[in-house]
Amino acid sequence: MVNRKCTVCDNPQAPNYHFGARACKACAAFFRRSISMDQQYECQDNPANIYPSCNIYYQSRFNCRHCRLLKCFNSGMSKDLVQAKSVVKLNKRKFKNQRAIQPNLQLPHYEPPQFYQTSENEWDYETPQKLMRYDDPNLMCAEELNQLISFQPISFEPSTSETVYSDDFAENEIRSRLNSFAEHRDFGEDFQAYQTSDFYVDQCLNLNRGRKMTFTEVDVTTIFDDANCLCPFKISDLRQFDHREYTTRKRPEYTIILNYITKFPEFNQFSVSEKSILYRTAIGVDLLADQMFYSDALFKKSDVMVLTNGWFINMNPLPTPESEKFSGNFLSDDDFRKYEWWMNMKRRQWLNVVQPLKRLNLSFTEFSLFKAMIIWHHNYFKLTESGRRICERQRDLILKSLLVICADEGYDNPQLRVADLITAMSCIMIEIHEMLANYIEGTMFDMIIDPTLTNIISYQY
């Protein structure tokens, strides 16, 4: 069997050769951008090392660009092939100008090297094989999707508009990329899409680090040793769910989510009331989305639900409180009712959110954008007109970024992949309302005692 793994990040979807090495589309696009924009990256762990010291894996390849670029070179990628593309464009422009003077001038015939075929972006060793997933003619076509999400397909033409972000939006590396972007305007919305995805990925990584420091025994001095903090827990960190001790959130975790949402672009332009609405939404989305991603990351092939505080529930077989009432494990009727209340809610979340979304097999980049898109969209109609404009603007940026990322991830039809993600949003949005109703009931009957949560669910707007 032919090995179709990317030689850079081990992505199994790498049927072609790009710039001289077998690589997935994402690594090929990264290499092309890095060389064309003459980017200089630095590894925090070992900046002087000429060999990659960080683990570059397709679900975490974006965390160290220095080592990823080194691995591109070590796998056999050649920057000369990227430069050749620019030369070809220059020659075509020169030929066009000459033909304006000499109308009968013909473009010289070009023979590609033997056994290779050329495309617009890279050198392909063999014809890419189509994914069979989207061969159903009854699925929504790209034009219908564009009408559904109400924005024009991405045009990779030079952009003349500038997007205003909050001060916290651009960190040091993004600022350096913005400076380079001024000299490379031909990247247009493509570059803005990567900028958007990088931002939300960084925010999710920071949230995971905060959760790791709050709920695990990790040494604080080593919290940043793991640059790829896709999940804050290891299996050895997990604890069995105990309804007697379990609370929804610890106060530090509310602070972690507050730091996550307040760094969103244009957040400071909302009113105090609108900020509270977005914060409340972020709490609900974070709980539902993150427990899905943690469950998938740690137990991809097992029916185990990992909660955001590092506790777990075995979901095979599904918990059935009514059959456990007389098991002798409960101290009183009130003790059983509390167990039943928690377990029924978690079982519903497993069936309605975790299982359906696990089947999407989201990459961390897709997950970060997906989570942010739900937060922006969920309370759209509860905001003022100016608030809705901000939500719409940021939501569209995320949608455009998802289209570019899904193309890089190797989907033959990125529009249909994005359509899958848009449809999946309803799983979380519906469950947020169910969870809110459960929490109101729980505080009324003393199932949970959490002053912060009580204040959040009683907020009027």
QUITALIN-V925279 format. One record per residue. N is the residue number from 0. RES is the residue in one small letter. SS is DSSP state (H for helix, E for strand, L for the rest). PHI is phi in radians with two decimals (NA if undefined). OMEGA is omega in radians with two decimals (999 if undefined). Layout:
n->(N | N)
res->(RES | RES)
ss->(SS | SS)
phi->(PHI | PHI)
omega->(OMEGA | OMEGA)
This chain:
n->(0 | 1 | 2 | 3 | 4 | 5 | 6 | 7 | 8 | 9 | 10 | 11 | 12 | 13 | 14 | 15 | 16 | 17 | 18 | 19 | 20 | 21 | 22 | 23 | 24 | 25 | 26 | 27 | 28 | 29 | 30 | 31 | 32 | 33 | 34 | 35 | 36 | 37 | 38 | 39 | 40 | 41 | 42 | 43 | 44 | 45 | 46 | 47 | 48 | 49 | 50 | 51 | 52 | 53 | 54 | 55 | 56 | 57 | 58 | 59 | 60 | 61 | 62 | 63 | 64 | 65 | 66 | 67 | 68 | 69 | 70 | 71 | 72 | 73 | 74 | 75 | 76 | 77 | 78 | 79 | 80 | 81 | 82 | 83 | 84 | 85 | 86 | 87 | 88 | 89 | 90 | 91 | 92 | 93 | 94 | 95 | 96 | 97 | 98 | 99 | 100 | 101 | 102 | 103 | 104 | 105 | 106 | 107 | 108 | 109 | 110 | 111 | 112 | 113 | 114 | 115 | 116 | 117 | 118 | 119 | 120 | 121 | 122 | 123 | 124 | 125 | 126 | 127 | 128 | 129 | 130 | 131 | 132 | 133 | 134 | 135 | 136 | 137 | 138 | 139 | 140 | 141 | 142 | 143 | 144 | 145 | 146 | 147 | 148 | 149 | 150 | 151 | 152 | 153 | 154 | 155 | 156 | 157 | 158 | 159 | 160 | 161 | 162 | 163 | 164 | 165 | 166 | 167 | 168 | 169 | 170 | 171 | 172 | 173 | 174 | 175 | 176 | 177 | 178 | 179 | 180 | 181 | 182 | 183 | 184 | 185 | 186 | 187 | 188 | 189 | 190 | 191 | 192 | 193 | 194 | 195 | 196 | 197 | 198 | 199 | 200 | 201 | 202 | 203 | 204 | 205 | 206 | 207 | 208 | 209 | 210 | 211 | 212 | 213 | 214 | 215 | 216 | 217 | 218 | 219 | 220 | 221 | 222 | 223 | 224 | 225 | 226 | 227 | 228 | 229 | 230 | 231 | 232 | 233 | 234 | 235 | 236 | 237 | 238 | 239 | 240 | 241 | 242 | 243 | 244 | 245 | 246 | 247 | 248 | 249 | 250 | 251 | 252 | 253 | 254 | 255 | 256 | 257 | 258 | 259 | 260 | 261 | 262 | 263 | 264 | 265 | 266 | 267 | 268 | 269 | 270 | 271 | 272 | 273 | 274 | 275 | 276 | 277 | 278 | 279 | 280 | 281 | 282 | 283 | 284 | 285 | 286 | 287 | 288 | 289 | 290 | 291 | 292 | 293 | 294 | 295 | 296 | 297 | 298 | 299 | 300 | 301 | 302 | 303 | 304 | 305 | 306 | 307 | 308 | 309 | 310 | 311 | 312 | 313 | 314 | 315 | 316 | 317 | 318 | 319 | 320 | 321 | 322 | 323 | 324 | 325 | 326 | 327 | 328 | 329 | 330 | 331 | 332 | 333 | 334 | 335 | 336 | 337 | 338 | 339 | 340 | 341 | 342 | 343 | 344 | 345 | 346 | 347 | 348 | 349 | 350 | 351 | 352 | 353 | 354 | 355 | 356 | 357 | 358 | 359 | 360 | 361 | 362 | 363 | 364 | 365 | 366 | 367 | 368 | 369 | 370 | 371 | 372 | 373 | 374 | 375 | 376 | 377 | 378 | 379 | 380 | 381 | 382 | 383 | 384 | 385 | 386 | 387 | 388 | 389 | 390 | 391 | 392 | 393 | 394 | 395 | 396 | 397 | 398 | 399 | 400 | 401 | 402 | 403 | 404 | 405 | 406 | 407 | 408 | 409 | 410 | 411 | 412 | 413 | 414 | 415 | 416 | 417 | 418 | 419 | 420 | 421 | 422 | 423 | 424 | 425 | 426 | 427 | 428 | 429 | 430 | 431 | 432 | 433 | 434 | 435 | 436 | 437 | 438 | 439 | 440 | 441 | 442 | 443 | 444 | 445 | 446 | 447 | 448 | 449 | 450 | 451 | 452 | 453 | 454 | 455 | 456 | 457 | 458 | 459 | 460)
res->(m | v | n | r | k | c | t | v | c | d | n | p | q | a | p | n | y | h | f | g | a | r | a | c | k | a | c | a | a | f | f | r | r | s | i | s | m | d | q | q | y | e | c | q | d | n | p | a | n | i | y | p | s | c | n | i | y | y | q | s | r | f | n | c | r | h | c | r | l | l | k | c | f | n | s | g | m | s | k | d | l | v | q | a | k | s | v | v | k | l | n | k | r | k | f | k | n | q | r | a | i | q | p | n | l | q | l | p | h | y | e | p | p | q | f | y | q | t | s | e | n | e | w | d | y | e | t | p | q | k | l | m | r | y | d | d | p | n | l | m | c | a | e | e | l | n | q | l | i | s | f | q | p | i | s | f | e | p | s | t | s | e | t | v | y | s | d | d | f | a | e | n | e | i | r | s | r | l | n | s | f | a | e | h | r | d | f | g | e | d | f | q | a | y | q | t | s | d | f | y | v | d | q | c | l | n | l | n | r | g | r | k | m | t | f | t | e | v | d | v | t | t | i | f | d | d | a | n | c | l | c | p | f | k | i | s | d | l | r | q | f | d | h | r | e | y | t | t | r | k | r | p | e | y | t | i | i | l | n | y | i | t | k | f | p | e | f | n | q | f | s | v | s | e | k | s | i | l | y | r | t | a | i | g | v | d | l | l | a | d | q | m | f | y | s | d | a | l | f | k | k | s | d | v | m | v | l | t | n | g | w | f | i | n | m | n | p | l | p | t | p | e | s | e | k | f | s | g | n | f | l | s | d | d | d | f | r | k | y | e | w | w | m | n | m | k | r | r | q | w | l | n | v | v | q | p | l | k | r | l | n | l | s | f | t | e | f | s | l | f | k | a | m | i | i | w | h | h | n | y | f | k | l | t | e | s | g | r | r | i | c | e | r | q | r | d | l | i | l | k | s | l | l | v | i | c | a | d | e | g | y | d | n | p | q | l | r | v | a | d | l | i | t | a | m | s | c | i | m | i | e | i | h | e | m | l | a | n | y | i | e | g | t | m | f | d | m | i | i | d | p | t | l | t | n | i | i | s | y | q | y)
ss->(L | L | L | L | L | L | L | L | L | L | L | L | L | L | L | L | E | E | L | L | E | E | L | L | H | H | H | H | H | H | H | H | H | H | H | H | L | L | L | L | L | L | L | L | L | L | L | L | L | L | L | L | L | L | L | L | L | L | L | L | L | L | L | L | H | H | H | H | H | H | H | H | H | H | L | L | L | L | H | H | H | H | H | H | H | H | H | H | H | H | H | H | H | H | H | H | H | H | H | H | H | L | L | L | L | L | L | L | L | L | L | L | L | L | L | L | E | E | L | L | L | L | E | E | L | L | L | L | L | L | L | H | H | H | L | L | L | L | L | L | L | H | H | H | H | H | H | H | H | L | L | L | L | L | L | L | L | L | L | L | L | L | L | L | L | L | L | L | L | L | L | H | H | H | H | H | H | H | H | H | H | H | L | L | H | H | H | H | H | H | H | H | H | H | H | H | H | H | H | H | H | H | H | H | H | H | H | H | H | H | H | H | H | H | H | L | L | L | L | H | H | H | L | L | L | L | L | L | L | L | L | L | L | L | H | H | H | L | E | E | L | L | L | L | L | L | L | L | L | L | H | H | H | H | H | H | H | H | H | H | H | H | L | L | L | L | H | H | H | L | L | H | H | H | H | H | H | H | H | H | H | H | H | H | H | H | H | H | H | H | H | H | H | H | H | H | H | H | L | L | L | L | L | E | E | E | L | L | L | L | E | E | E | E | L | L | L | L | L | L | H | H | H | H | L | L | L | L | L | L | L | L | H | H | H | H | H | H | H | H | H | H | H | H | H | H | H | H | H | H | H | H | H | H | H | H | H | H | L | L | L | L | L | H | H | H | H | H | H | H | H | H | H | H | H | H | H | H | L | H | H | H | L | L | H | H | H | H | H | H | H | H | H | H | H | H | H | H | H | H | H | H | H | H | H | H | H | H | L | L | L | L | L | H | H | H | H | H | H | H | H | H | H | H | H | H | H | H | H | H | H | H | H | H | H | H | H | H | H | H | H | H | H | H | L | L | L | L | L | L | H | H | H | H | H | H | H | L | L | L | L)
phi->(NA | -1.27 | -1.33 | -1.90 | -1.44 | -1.17 | -1.31 | -1.69 | -2.12 | 1.18 | -1.07 | -1.22 | -1.67 | -2.40 | -1.35 | -2.11 | -1.68 | -2.20 | 0.97 | 1.77 | -2.48 | -1.21 | -2.68 | -1.33 | -1.13 | -1.14 | -1.20 | -1.13 | -1.15 | -1.08 | -1.11 | -1.09 | -1.12 | -1.09 | -1.30 | -1.12 | -1.69 | 0.91 | -1.32 | -2.06 | -1.85 | -2.37 | -1.57 | -1.14 | -1.37 | -2.66 | -1.14 | -1.58 | -1.26 | -1.58 | -2.03 | -1.09 | -1.80 | -1.65 | -1.34 | -1.79 | -2.24 | -1.12 | -1.58 | -2.47 | -1.20 | -1.48 | -1.38 | -2.30 | -1.25 | -1.05 | -1.22 | -1.17 | -1.18 | -1.06 | -1.19 | -1.04 | -1.14 | -1.15 | -1.39 | 1.99 | -1.19 | -2.05 | -1.23 | -1.10 | -1.20 | -1.22 | -1.14 | -1.06 | -1.09 | -1.15 | -1.12 | -1.05 | -1.09 | -1.13 | -1.13 | -1.12 | -1.17 | -1.12 | -1.11 | -1.11 | -1.17 | -1.17 | -1.20 | -1.12 | -1.55 | -2.05 | -1.01 | -1.54 | -1.18 | -1.86 | -1.21 | -1.01 | -1.27 | -2.03 | -1.81 | -1.22 | -1.02 | -1.08 | 1.26 | -2.16 | -2.23 | -1.81 | -2.25 | -1.13 | -1.85 | -2.79 | -1.75 | -1.91 | -1.40 | -2.57 | -1.19 | -1.06 | -1.57 | -1.32 | -1.32 | -1.39 | -1.08 | -1.90 | -1.46 | -1.24 | -1.19 | -1.45 | -1.27 | -1.12 | -1.49 | -1.08 | -1.11 | -1.15 | -1.13 | -1.08 | -1.21 | -1.13 | -1.62 | 1.01 | -2.61 | -1.30 | -1.01 | -1.14 | -1.94 | -1.51 | -1.68 | -0.98 | -1.66 | -1.82 | -1.66 | -2.06 | -1.65 | -1.63 | -2.01 | -1.22 | -1.06 | -1.43 | -1.20 | -1.81 | -1.58 | -0.98 | -1.19 | -1.13 | -1.10 | -1.13 | -1.20 | -1.12 | -1.10 | -1.17 | -1.08 | -1.08 | -1.64 | -2.35 | -1.14 | -1.23 | -1.37 | 0.87 | -1.17 | -1.02 | -1.14 | -1.07 | -1.12 | -1.17 | -1.09 | -1.11 | -1.13 | -1.05 | -1.10 | -1.21 | -1.10 | -1.06 | -1.15 | -1.19 | -1.11 | -1.13 | -1.10 | -1.13 | -1.13 | -1.10 | -1.22 | -1.11 | -1.23 | -1.42 | -1.96 | -2.15 | -1.62 | -1.11 | -1.21 | -1.03 | -1.22 | -1.94 | -1.09 | -1.74 | -1.14 | -1.59 | -1.19 | -1.77 | -1.44 | -1.26 | -2.43 | -1.30 | -2.04 | -1.86 | -1.01 | -1.20 | -1.45 | -1.31 | -2.17 | -1.16 | -1.05 | -2.30 | -1.14 | -1.34 | -1.79 | -1.25 | -2.20 | -1.10 | -2.53 | -1.56 | -0.98 | -1.00 | -1.24 | -1.06 | -1.19 | -1.05 | -1.21 | -1.07 | -1.13 | -1.18 | -1.33 | -1.24 | -1.55 | -1.09 | -0.96 | 1.15 | -1.06 | -1.21 | -1.49 | -1.41 | -1.26 | -1.05 | -1.11 | -1.19 | -1.07 | -1.12 | -1.11 | -1.15 | -1.14 | -1.05 | -1.12 | -1.06 | -1.11 | -1.18 | -1.12 | -1.06 | -1.08 | -1.29 | -1.26 | -1.24 | -1.18 | -1.17 | -1.19 | -1.12 | -1.08 | -1.24 | -1.20 | -1.62 | -2.36 | -1.10 | -1.94 | -2.18 | -1.56 | -2.23 | -1.80 | -1.76 | -1.49 | -1.26 | -1.76 | 1.58 | -1.64 | -2.40 | -2.28 | -1.33 | -1.83 | -2.37 | -1.35 | -1.07 | -1.06 | -2.25 | -0.96 | -1.08 | -1.50 | -1.82 | -1.01 | -1.85 | -1.38 | 1.50 | -1.59 | -2.04 | -1.37 | -2.83 | -1.12 | -1.12 | -1.11 | -1.15 | -1.09 | -1.15 | -1.07 | -1.09 | -1.10 | -1.14 | -1.21 | -1.11 | -1.20 | -1.20 | -1.13 | -1.12 | -1.13 | -1.11 | -1.29 | -1.70 | -2.17 | -1.12 | -1.08 | -1.08 | -1.35 | -1.06 | -1.18 | -1.29 | 0.94 | -1.22 | -1.30 | -1.13 | -1.14 | -1.05 | -1.08 | -1.07 | -1.25 | -1.04 | -1.11 | -1.15 | -1.09 | -1.13 | -1.07 | -1.16 | -1.54 | -1.03 | -1.87 | -0.93 | -1.44 | -1.65 | -1.75 | -1.25 | -1.08 | -1.16 | -1.13 | -1.15 | -1.13 | -1.11 | -1.03 | -1.12 | -1.12 | -1.24 | -1.12 | -1.19 | -1.06 | -1.18 | -1.08 | -1.15 | -1.12 | -1.07 | -1.07 | -1.19 | -1.11 | -1.13 | -1.14 | -1.15 | -1.30 | 1.79 | -1.31 | -1.09 | -2.25 | -1.04 | -1.06 | -1.30 | -1.12 | -1.11 | -1.07 | -1.03 | -1.21 | -1.08 | -1.09 | -1.20 | -0.99 | -1.11 | -1.01 | -1.35 | -1.12 | -1.19 | -1.20 | -1.03 | -1.15 | -1.12 | -1.16 | -1.08 | -1.10 | -1.13 | -1.15 | -1.07 | -1.10 | -1.13 | -1.26 | -1.20 | -1.86 | 1.03 | -1.25 | -2.31 | -2.11 | -2.52 | -0.98 | -1.13 | -1.12 | -1.05 | -1.15 | -1.20 | -1.33 | -1.68 | -1.18 | -1.85 | -2.44)
omega->(-3.14 | 3.09 | -3.10 | 3.13 | 3.05 | -3.12 | 3.11 | -3.01 | 3.11 | 3.06 | -3.11 | -3.13 | 3.13 | -3.06 | -2.97 | 3.00 | 3.11 | 3.10 | 3.05 | -3.14 | 3.06 | -3.07 | 3.06 | -3.12 | -3.11 | 3.13 | 3.08 | 3.12 | 3.10 | -3.13 | -3.14 | 3.13 | -3.08 | -3.11 | -3.09 | -3.11 | 3.11 | -3.10 | 3.05 | -3.11 | 3.13 | 3.09 | -3.12 | -3.09 | -3.05 | -3.01 | -3.06 | -3.06 | 3.14 | 3.06 | -3.12 | 3.13 | -3.14 | 3.10 | -3.13 | -3.12 | -2.95 | 3.08 | -3.11 | -3.01 | -3.02 | -2.98 | 3.09 | -3.10 | 3.12 | -3.11 | 3.13 | 3.12 | 3.08 | 3.14 | 3.05 | 3.13 | -3.11 | 3.13 | 3.08 | 3.11 | -3.10 | 3.12 | 3.11 | 3.13 | 3.07 | 3.13 | 3.12 | 3.11 | 3.13 | 3.12 | 3.12 | 3.12 | -3.14 | -3.14 | 3.10 | 3.13 | 3.12 | 3.13 | 3.14 | 3.12 | 3.13 | -3.12 | 3.07 | 3.12 | -3.14 | -3.05 | -3.08 | -3.12 | -3.13 | 3.10 | -3.14 | 3.12 | -3.10 | 3.11 | 3.08 | 3.12 | -3.11 | 3.12 | 3.11 | 3.00 | -3.07 | 3.01 | -3.07 | -2.96 | -3.03 | 3.10 | -3.09 | -3.12 | -3.12 | -3.10 | 3.13 | 3.09 | -3.10 | 3.01 | -3.07 | -3.00 | -2.99 | -3.12 | -3.11 | -3.09 | -3.13 | 3.13 | -3.13 | 3.12 | -3.05 | -3.12 | 3.12 | 3.12 | -3.13 | 3.08 | -3.12 | -3.07 | 2.90 | 2.92 | -3.07 | 3.06 | -3.08 | 3.03 | -3.06 | 3.07 | 3.12 | -3.12 | 3.13 | -3.14 | 3.11 | 3.13 | -3.14 | 3.13 | 3.06 | -3.10 | -3.09 | -2.99 | -3.05 | 3.03 | -2.96 | -3.09 | 3.13 | 3.10 | 3.12 | 3.11 | 3.08 | 3.11 | 3.09 | -3.11 | 3.13 | -3.14 | -3.09 | -3.06 | -3.09 | 3.08 | 2.99 | -3.07 | 3.09 | 3.14 | 3.12 | 3.11 | 3.11 | 3.11 | 3.13 | -3.12 | 3.12 | -3.12 | -3.09 | 3.04 | 3.12 | -3.14 | 3.12 | 3.09 | 3.11 | 3.10 | 3.12 | 3.11 | 3.10 | 3.13 | 3.10 | -3.13 | -3.09 | -2.94 | 3.12 | -3.12 | -3.09 | 3.07 | -3.08 | -3.10 | -3.13 | -3.03 | -3.10 | 3.09 | 3.12 | -3.11 | -3.09 | -3.08 | -3.13 | 3.10 | -3.07 | -3.02 | 2.85 | -3.12 | 3.14 | 3.13 | -2.95 | 3.09 | 3.10 | 3.13 | 3.09 | -3.04 | -3.12 | -3.10 | -2.99 | 2.95 | -3.04 | -3.08 | 2.89 | -3.08 | 3.09 | -3.12 | 3.03 | 3.12 | 3.12 | -3.13 | 3.08 | 3.10 | 3.13 | -3.02 | -3.08 | 3.08 | 3.11 | 3.13 | 3.05 | -3.11 | -3.09 | 3.12 | 3.09 | 3.01 | 3.14 | 3.14 | -3.13 | 3.07 | 3.13 | 3.12 | -3.13 | 3.12 | 3.09 | 3.11 | -3.13 | 3.13 | -3.14 | -3.12 | -3.13 | -3.11 | -3.06 | -3.07 | -3.06 | 3.10 | 3.02 | -3.07 | 3.11 | 3.12 | -3.13 | -3.10 | -3.06 | -3.06 | -3.07 | -3.08 | -3.13 | -3.13 | 3.12 | -3.12 | -3.14 | -3.13 | -3.02 | 3.08 | 3.09 | 3.05 | -3.12 | 3.09 | 3.07 | -3.09 | 3.07 | 0.07 | 3.12 | 3.10 | 3.10 | -3.06 | -3.09 | 3.13 | -3.10 | -3.01 | -3.07 | -3.13 | -3.10 | -3.12 | -3.05 | -3.05 | -3.10 | 3.08 | 3.11 | 3.11 | 3.11 | -3.12 | 3.10 | 3.09 | -3.12 | -3.12 | -3.14 | -3.01 | 3.09 | 3.13 | -3.13 | 3.08 | 3.12 | 3.11 | 3.10 | -3.07 | -2.99 | -3.09 | -2.99 | -3.11 | 3.14 | -3.08 | 3.07 | -3.12 | 3.10 | 3.13 | -3.08 | 2.92 | -3.10 | 3.11 | 3.09 | -3.13 | -3.12 | 3.12 | 3.13 | -3.13 | -3.14 | -3.13 | 3.12 | -3.14 | -3.13 | -2.99 | -2.90 | -3.07 | -3.06 | -3.04 | 3.09 | -3.07 | 3.07 | -3.12 | 3.12 | 3.09 | 3.12 | 3.12 | 3.10 | 3.13 | -3.13 | -3.13 | -3.11 | 3.11 | 3.13 | 3.07 | -3.14 | 3.12 | 3.12 | 3.10 | 3.12 | 3.11 | 3.13 | -3.12 | -3.14 | 3.05 | 3.11 | -3.12 | 3.01 | 3.11 | 3.13 | -3.13 | -3.10 | -3.13 | -3.13 | 3.03 | 3.10 | 3.08 | 3.07 | -3.10 | 3.10 | 3.12 | -3.10 | 3.11 | -3.08 | 3.12 | -3.11 | -3.09 | 3.10 | -3.09 | 3.08 | 3.13 | 3.10 | -3.12 | 3.11 | 3.11 | 3.11 | -3.13 | 3.09 | 3.09 | -3.11 | 3.12 | 3.13 | -3.07 | 3.06 | 3.03 | 3.08 | 3.08 | -3.08 | -3.09 | -3.14 | 3.12 | 3.12 | 3.11 | -3.10 | -3.06 | 3.12 | -3.11 | 3.13 | 3.11 | 999)
